[in-house]
Amino acid sequence: MKDDRDAHFVENNAAGVKVNRWLSTGMLCASAASNETGMLTQKFVRSLGMLAVDNQARV
């Protein structure tokens, strides 16, 4: 994960605005997890810069 994030992390967009994105990977969350687990997973994934986050219950 670290190697991929270091290689593909985007700190600024073309206009120079700070975006902090990691677009080369995503996270699929479990549908059986509690609300609290879902919230913590979402916070963790977003803190890494991942934008592609989905829940198995929606699939």
Sequence and secondary structure as in RCSB ss.txt:
>XXXX:A:sequence
MKDDRDAHFVENNAAGVKVNRWLSTGMLCASAASNETGMLTQKFVRSLGMLAVDNQARV
>XXXX:A:secstr
 HHHHHHHEEEE TTS EEEEEEEEEEEE TTS HHHHHHHHHHHHHHTEEEEEEGGG 
